[in-house]
């Protein structure tokens, strides 16, 4: 896995894994291609265990993803949220908004 890549993987029905580097260099192109990877399941589990770098752009992308899915009537659960991302949530004062989405 190179530092400039995000990988969206289908693990099972409704279960996905996001891996790689979710940062200002990778997010724009990845979000632009969301029609190729955006899940359509009613209940979604997104495993973040393989994210090795997340910055504020990655955090914002995840917020938009959660918002987009919820507006479409889907539920999303973020699993194995990296400590780096939890820290960004806390420092940005958005952790309370995401508590229901994190395991």
Helices and strands as residue ranges (DSSP letters): E 6-12, E 15-22, H 27-32, H 34-37, E 43-54, H 56-71, E 75-79, H 83-91, H 95-98, G 99-101
